[in-house]
C-alpha cells in the first residue's frame, strides 16, 4: 500500500495520532459528562488499537454534536484502520457540517487514488450512498471531482457504471456517468447519459455544457445546432451561451462568436473578461477601429491588467503597419505574461524599419526563462535577419541551433528554405529528406522538396510524386496544388497544370499562384485571361516581386 504511506498518511499527518486535533470545548454544544466519556473512550480505544470501538464512539459523538472536528477525528481513525465504509460515513458527516473543508475534499480524493480493489471500493461507495444522509445528488456531487481526476479513465468509468446503476433518476449520478464515459472515449455512452440527464432536468446548464463539449469533440456542427436550440428555449442560460460563443471561436466563426459575446456584455456590463473577449474577436475580424476603441475603454475603466491591453493594442497597430504607434504601445507593457512577447515584437519592428542592429540589441538583452522562450528568440532573430536580407546570417543561426538539436524538424525545414535561397540544393535535399524520415506525414516537406526540384528542372517525375504525396496528406492545400500545377507545366502537361492552378487560385488568391496561373494561361493561348489574373493580383499586391517579374517577361 505504497500510496497510503506517501499520500494519505502525509495528508492526514497521522504521525501525531496520539494527540487529539482539537480542544474539548465543543462549540454550541453542552459538554456533558456522557460526551466527555464517549470522546475519551474513543481516544483511549484508539491508543490500544481497538479501532472498531474507537470509530464507533467517535462517529456516534460526531452525529450527536454535529461538530466537524469530531467527524474529522472519526474519519482519521477509520482511515488509519483502513475501515473504508466507516471512513466514508464519518467523512460525510464532516462535509455536511463543513462543506468547504479543503482537507476533507483531499481525503475524499485520496480514497479514490488508493490501491483498494475496484470491487471493494465500489461496494464501499455504494454502502455509503445507501445511507442517503444528505440526499443522493449531493453525495454524487462530492464524488465527481475526485473521480474525474483518477488516472485511469477506463477504470473510473467502470467504477461509476457500478455505483450509479441504481440511480438512473439522479441528475448528479447521470452527470458523473456522462463525464467519465466521455473521458474514457465512450462517446455514445456519454451522449446517452447526458441526454437522459436532460430528460430528467431539461434546464440543467451543466448538462447542456457537457453535451456541447462532447458534440464539439465529435460532431462540431451538431454542437452549434444543440447550443442554439437550447438557448432558444433557455435564453438566459448565460454559462451555456458562453460555451456556445467559445465553440464558435473554436470553429473560427468569429462574427457569430462576437454576436454572442456582445449579448453577454449587455447582460453583464461590468464583466471585463467578456468585454475583452469581444474586443479580441473584433480584432480577429480586422475591425481595428472598433476593437481599439473597446480596448481603450477597458483601460479607461481601470483594467486589472493594463499591460495585456497595451499588448493587444500594439498588435492592432502592427497589423495596420503603424510601426511607431505599435512600438509606443508595446513599450507600455512593463510586466506580466506579455512583457517578453512585447519586447520581441519591438525588436522585430525595429529591424523592419531598416535598423537590424538595434533590433538585435533589444532581442539579445532578453533573458529566456525556459526552452520555449529560448527557441522563440532564435526564430525571431532568424526572421529579422531573413527579412533584412541577411540570408546567410539566418542560415548560420539555424545551423548553430541544429548542432544542439539535430532532430528538430522545424529547424531543419526552416534551414532548407533558406538554403534554397542560397542555391544550396544539397542542403535542401538533405534536410527535407531528414524531415520526412523523422516525420513521414509532414506534407510541407514533400511539397518543398518537390517544388525546389521543379524550379531547378531536376528529377521532375520524382518532384511530381513528392508533391502528389503531399496532396494525399493535406488535400486541397492551395500551395501544394500550385506546386502540382507548376510541375505539370514544366513537364508539358498544360491541361493538368491549368486544372490544378485554377483550383489553387480559387482557394487562395496568392500573388505567386497568380503569377503561375497567368504564365500557363499565356502559354495556352489565353493571353487576355492571363492579363486579367495578373492585373487583379497586382492591384492587391503591388510590391510582389514574383508577380511583377512574370508580367515583365510576357507583357512588353
Rosetta blueprint (number, residue, H / E / L):
1 X L
2 X H
3 X H
4 X H
5 X H
6 X H
7 X H
8 X H
9 X H
10 X H
11 X H
12 X H
13 X L
14 X H
15 X H
16 X H
17 X L
18 X L
19 X L
20 X L
21 X L
22 X L
23 X L
24 X L
25 X L
26 X L
27 X L
28 X L
29 X L
30 X L
31 X L
32 X L
33 X H
34 X H
35 X H
36 X H
37 X H
38 X H
39 X H
40 X H
41 X H
42 X H
43 X H
44 X H
45 X H
46 X H
47 X H
48 X L
49 X L
50 X L
51 X H
52 X H
53 X H
54 X H
55 X H
56 X H
57 X H
58 X H
59 X H
60 X H
61 X H
62 X H
63 X H
64 X H
65 X H
66 X L
67 X L
68 X H
69 X H
70 X H
71 X H
72 X H
73 X H
74 X H
75 X H
76 X H
77 X H
78 X H
79 X H
80 X H
81 X L
82 X L
83 X L
84 X H
85 X H
86 X H
87 X H
88 X H
89 X H
90 X H
91 X H
92 X H
93 X H
94 X H
95 X H
96 X H
97 X H
98 X L
99 X L
100 X L
101 X L
102 X H
103 X H
104 X H
105 X H
106 X H
107 X H
108 X H
109 X H
110 X H
111 X H
112 X H
113 X L
114 X L
115 X L
116 X L
117 X L
118 X H
119 X H
120 X H
121 X H
122 X H
123 X H
124 X H
125 X H
126 X H
127 X H
128 X H
129 X H
130 X H
131 X H
132 X L
133 X L
134 X L
135 X L
136 X H
137 X H
138 X H
139 X H
140 X H
141 X H
142 X H
143 X H
144 X H
145 X H
146 X H
147 X H
148 X H
149 X L
150 X L
151 X L
152 X L
153 X H
154 X H
155 X H
156 X H
157 X H
158 X H
159 X H
160 X H
161 X H
162 X H
163 X H
164 X L
165 X L
166 X L
167 X L
168 X L
169 X L
170 X L
171 X H
172 X H
173 X H
174 X H
175 X H
176 X H
177 X H
178 X H
179 X H
180 X H
181 X H
182 X H
183 X H
184 X L
185 X L
186 X L
187 X H
188 X H
189 X H
190 X H
191 X H
192 X H
193 X H
194 X H
195 X H
196 X H
197 X H
198 X H
199 X H
200 X H
201 X L
202 X L
203 X L
204 X L
205 X H
206 X H
207 X H
208 X H
209 X H
210 X H
211 X H
212 X H
213 X H
214 X H
215 X H
216 X H
217 X H
218 X H
219 X L
220 X H
221 X H
222 X H
223 X H
224 X H
225 X H
226 X H
227 X H
228 X H
229 X H
230 X H
231 X H
232 X H
233 X H
234 X L
235 X L
236 X L
237 X L
238 X H
239 X H
240 X H
241 X H
242 X H
243 X H
244 X H
245 X H
246 X H
247 X H
248 X H
249 X H
250 X H
251 X L
252 X L
253 X L
254 X H
255 X H
256 X H
257 X H
258 X H
259 X H
260 X H
261 X H
262 X H
263 X H
264 X H
265 X H
266 X H
267 X H
268 X L
269 X L
270 X L
271 X L
272 X H
273 X H
274 X H
275 X H
276 X H
277 X H
278 X H
279 X H
280 X H
281 X H
282 X H
283 X H
284 X H
285 X L
286 X L
287 X L
288 X H
289 X H
290 X H
291 X H
292 X H
293 X H
294 X H
295 X H
296 X H
297 X H
298 X H
299 X H
300 X H
301 X L
302 X L
303 X L
304 X L
305 X L
306 X H
307 X H
308 X H
309 X H
310 X H
311 X H
312 X H
313 X H
314 X H
315 X H
316 X H
317 X H
318 X H
319 X H
320 X L
321 X L
322 X L
323 X H
324 X H
325 X H
326 X H
327 X H
328 X H
329 X H
330 X H
331 X H
332 X L
333 X L
334 X L
335 X L
336 X L
337 X L
338 X L
339 X H
340 X H
341 X H
342 X H
343 X H
344 X H
345 X H
346 X H
347 X H
348 X H
349 X H
350 X H
351 X H
352 X H
353 X L
354 X L
355 X L
356 X H
357 X H
358 X H
359 X H
360 X H
361 X H
362 X H
363 X H
364 X H
365 X H
366 X L
367 X L
368 X L
369 X L
370 X L
371 X H
372 X H
373 X H
374 X H
375 X H
376 X H
377 X H
378 X H
379 X H
380 X H
381 X H
382 X H
383 X H
384 X H
385 X H
386 X H
387 X H
388 X L
389 X L
390 X L
391 X H
392 X H
393 X H
394 X H
395 X H
396 X H
397 X H
398 X H
399 X H
400 X H
401 X H
402 X H
403 X H
404 X H
405 X L
406 X L
407 X L
408 X L
409 X H
410 X H
411 X H
412 X H
413 X H
414 X H
415 X H
416 X H
417 X H
418 X H
419 X H
420 X H
421 X H
422 X L
423 X L
424 X L
425 X H
426 X H
427 X H
428 X H
429 X H
430 X H
431 X H
432 X H
433 X H
434 X H
435 X H
436 X H
437 X H
438 X H
439 X L
440 X L
441 X L
442 X L
443 X H
444 X H
445 X H
446 X H
447 X H
448 X H
449 X H
450 X H
451 X H
452 X H
453 X H
454 X H
455 X H
456 X H
457 X L
458 X L
459 X L
460 X H
461 X H
462 X H
463 X H
464 X H
465 X H
466 X H
467 X H
468 X H
469 X H
470 X H
471 X H
472 X H
473 X H
474 X L
475 X L
476 X L
477 X L
478 X H
479 X H
480 X H
481 X H
482 X H
483 X H
484 X H
485 X H
486 X H
487 X H
488 X H
489 X H
490 X H
491 X L
492 X L
493 X L
494 X H
495 X H
496 X H
497 X H
498 X H
499 X H
500 X H
501 X H
502 X H
503 X H
504 X H
505 X H
506 X H
507 X H
508 X L
509 X L
510 X L
511 X H
512 X H
513 X H
514 X H
515 X H
516 X H
517 X H
518 X H
519 X H
520 X H
521 X H
522 X H
523 X H
524 X L
525 X L
526 X L
527 X H
528 X H
529 X H
530 X H
531 X H
532 X H
533 X H
534 X H
535 X H
536 X H
537 X H
538 X H
539 X H
540 X H
541 X L
542 X L
543 X L
544 X L
545 X H
546 X H
547 X H
548 X H
549 X H
550 X H
551 X H
552 X H
553 X H
554 X H
555 X L
556 X L
